[in-house]
């Protein structure tokens, strides 16, 4: 790192597993951020102990009103799990969260535990009979919760008519049109996001209860290490969405995790894992001008790895900058609960006005 680069950073020390900022006044934290409708995404039908502890706390409840359990998987033309015992387990989790005052939605995806290839999903959606079976299965699962959120994979642009037909049919089958969508973070037409044109949100806006703009993984595909999101990018995505489909209820997304850029690949890394790596490697963590935490270290074999991640301060700083351009009516999704900075929810609760 050059001296010029270091001059723009706050130095971080790691003491007994706790991050301590060196040379940064507490006034660096924004005094307040706008109070927005908050949503949390859980990539499971169940809660691990950390997730349960966080979500059942008064701090999180003061910030979050909705939870998406991303746990319905498209398999063999239906949304699994379908077994009565598994559905009962989902219902128990939904009940627990509702008792705490949350609105709970079930997310539909094609990812793990086994991946449904986008080409196979495309073939399914192009077949009206198969599409009807899938929609019926999802509508049945919707009875367990307060809504359904579709989290589509990257699809070819040619899939747009079939995807639009599916969402239209599904919305008609789910009571009160409680269908929402994880939408690609496009900033222009044609979309600047791979596969973005397969999801024509403007044509679907009247069918959707909520559109969640997935402003995550900013450097997922360009090969350049960097932060997982940025306030400027979020603002651009939100501005485009408000212009393209102004009647939709919108939310932007902030990550509670970071990215590990290794010699062979890149992968998500939680706050807790990143802090653990830095402590194990005896590496100093620094804070960039935009608030993101980062460090570099040598992996086994000598290759240099780069780690960027977020904590309570960087999340607060991002939201504060977003406040300057994005209306208060736009909500915020917190993605990555389960390994976030333990002080996050308390910090957000104290500074949301």
N, C-alpha and C positions, 0 to 999 in steps of 0.2 A: 504494500500500500504506500502511496506517496504521501508526503507531509501535507500537501494540499487537501487530499482526501480525508486524512485523519482530522484535520482542523474542523471539518464539518460534522464530526461525530461526537456523541457522548460516550465516554468509556464506561464499560460495565465490568464489575467484578463478581465472581461467584463465591459466595461465602456460605458454607454448610447447605448447599443446594438452593440458596436464595439469591436472586439477582439483586445487586445493589448498583445504582447509577452513580458514577463518579463524575464530578464536575458539572452536573446539571441541576439547576434549581427546581424546586417543586413547582414553581410558577410556569414551567414548561408545559405542564398539563393544562389543557383548556379548562376554564372555570366552569363551563357548562356546555352541554350539547342538547339538541332538540329531543324531546320525548317523541319517539316514533313507535308505531305498532311493531312489536318484536316477535319473531318466529325463530324457533330452534329446529334443526334437522338432526334426527337420530338415525343412523344407517343400520337399523335393526328393529325387530319387533319387541325386543326386550331392552332393559336398561342395565348397564353394568353398575357396580357400586359407586363409582365416581359420578356417573351421569345422574343416578338417582339422588345422590347427596346434593349435587349442584341444583337440579331442577326442583327439588322439594324445599330448597332454602328460600327464605324471605327475600334475599337479595335478587335471585334469579326471577322470582315471581313478580317483583317490582318492575322488571325490564321486559319480560317475555309474557305473551298472552296465548300464543299458538305453538303447537309442537307437531312436526311432521315425522311420523315413524315410517322411514323409507324401507319397507319390508315386504311388499307384495311383489313377487317375481313372475314375469310372464313365462310360462312353461307349458308346452303342449296345448296351446290355445286357451289356457285359463290362467288366472292369477292365483298363485300358490302363496301361503299354505291353504289347502282346502280341507284337511282333516279336521273333524269337529274338535278334537283335543287341542290342536294348534290354534284354531280360531278362538277357542275359549281362553287360551293363554294371552292372545292379543287383546281380547276383551278385558282381561284382568288388568293389563298394563294401561289400557285406555281409561278404565275406571279409576285407577290410582291417580292418574294425571288429572282427570276431571275433578276428583275430590279436592285437588289442590287449586282448582280454579282455571285450569288450562282448557283451551279448545284443542282437540286432537284430530289430526287428519292422517290418513294412510297414504303413503307414497307408493307408486307403481313404477318399477324399474325393470331393466333387463340384465343387470350386472350379476355380481356374485350372489349365491354360491357357485353357480355355473353360468357362463355368459351366453346369452342368445345373440348370435351374430346379427348385425343390422340388416343384412340381406335377407335373413330368415324372417325378421320382424316385418320387413317390407312386403315379403310374399304373403305373410299372414294378413296384413292390413289391406292388401289388394283383393283379398277374397271376402266378399260380403258375408258369406255364411260363417266362415271362421271368425271374422271380425265380430259378428253378432254374439258368438259363443264367448269370446273374450270379454266383450262389454257386459254381458249378463253376469259373468263371474265377478267382475270388478264391482258392478252395481250391488251384488249380493254382499260383498265384503264391506261396501260403504255403510251398511247398516250398523257396523260395529263402531263407527266413529262419526265425526262431524263433517267429513268431507274427504275427497280424493284428490291427490296431487300426482300428475303424470310427469315422470322424469325420463324423457326420451333419450336414447343414445344418439350418436351422430348418424344421421341418415342422408342418403343421396337426395339431391334436390328433386329428382323425379318422384320421390315418395310423397311430395307435398299434397297432391289431391287425395290420396288414400289416407294420409294422416289427418287431414282436415275432416274427411268424411267420418273417420273413427271418433274423433273428439266430439263432433256434432251429434253423432248417434249416442255416444256415452253420456253426454250432458243431458240428453233427453230422457235417459234411463235413470239417472241419479236424482233423487228428490231435491227440489229447490236449486237445481243446477249447481251443486256444490262440487264442481270440478275445477281444479286449478292446474297450473303448468309451470314447470321449470323451463324458462326460455333462454335461448342463446343470447349472450351479451353483444348483440350487433350494434354498430354505430352508424350504419349506412345501408342503402339498398342499391345493388345486390349486397347481401350480407358479407361482412369482412371476417366472419367466423366460419370455419369449415363445417358444411352441413347446415348452416344457419337458414338458408332459403327453404329447407324442407319444413320449417316450422313457421307458417304464415300467421303470426299472432294477430295482425290487423284483421284478417278474415275470420278469426276465431274469437275476437274480443267479446262479442255478445254471448258466447257460450261459456265463458270462463269467469269464475268468481274472483280469482286472483292470478296475477302473473308475477312470478318470482324470477328476476333477472339474475342469472348466475355469473356475477362479476367476480369470478375466482380464476386461479391458475393463469394469471396474466402471461407468464413466461413458460407455459406448458409446451409450446410447440416451436419456439424460435431458437432454442438451443443456447440462449443467453441467460445465465443466472441472474435472478432478480427477485423482487418482492412478489408475493402471491396476488396482490391487487394494488391499486393506487386510487387516491381520491379523484384525480383528474379523469382517469378511465371510467370510474363509476359515474361521475357527473356526465360524461359524454354519452354513456349507455342510457342513463336515465333520461337525458334530454331527448335523445332519438326516440326512445319508447313513448315518451309523453306526446311527441309530435306524430308518431306513426299510429298509435292506438290510444288516443287521449281518454276514452271512456273506461279503460280498464283500471282496476285497482292494482297498483304496482308496489313491488318491494325490490330493493337492491340487496346484495349479499356481501358480507364481510367474513373473511376466514378467521377461525380461531386456531389455525395451524400454519405451518410454513412448508417450505420445500427444501429437500436435500438434493442438491445437484452433484451426483457422483460421476466418476469417470465412465461408467457404463450406462447409467440411466438416471432418471430423477424420480423421486417418490415423495409423498406427503410425509411430514414430520411434525409431531405434536410439540407444543411448548415444553412439556415435561421431558420428552425424548431429547429435544435440542439442548436443553439445559444440562441433561445428563451426559450427552456427548461432549459438550464443552468442558464440563467438570472432569470427565475421565481423561480427556486429552490435554487438560491444563491450558485451554485456549481462552484468550480474552474475547469477550463478546462486545461488539460496538453497536451503537445506535446511529442509523443514518439520519439525514435531514428530514426525511418523511416519517420518521419514527420507527421504522422497521429495525428489528435486531438481526445481526448477521455475524458470522465468523467463518474462517477457512481452516481446514486442517488436512493433514496427509492421511489418506486411507492406507490400509494394509496393501503393500505393493508400491507405495510412494506417490500415487496419483493424488492430485489436489482436489478436495471436495469443497463445495460452497454451500452454506446453510443460511437461509433467510427464514425468519419466523416472526410471529406477532405476540405481543403481550397486552396487558390492559392499557398501557400508555399509548402504544401504536394504534390500537383499535379506537381509542378515544380521539386520538389526533386525526385519524382518517375520517371518523364521523363528524368531527368539528369542521374539517375542510369541506366535506360533502354538504354540510348545513348551509354553506354560502351560496350554493347553486340549486340544490334539490329541495323541492317543497316538502313541508312537514307531513303532507298527506301520503308521501311515499314511505312505506315501511322498510324494515331492515331484517334480513335473515342472518342469523349467527350460525355458521357452518363449521362443525368440527368439535362439538361438545364431547368431552371425555378425556381430554388431556390439555385443556386450556390453562392459562395463567390462573392460579387459584384466587387471585385478587380481582379478577375481571368483573364479576357480577356486582360485587360491593362497590367497585370504582364507578361502574356505569350507573348504579342506583343513586349514588351520592351526587352525580353531576348531571343527570338528566333533568331538564326543567320543562 
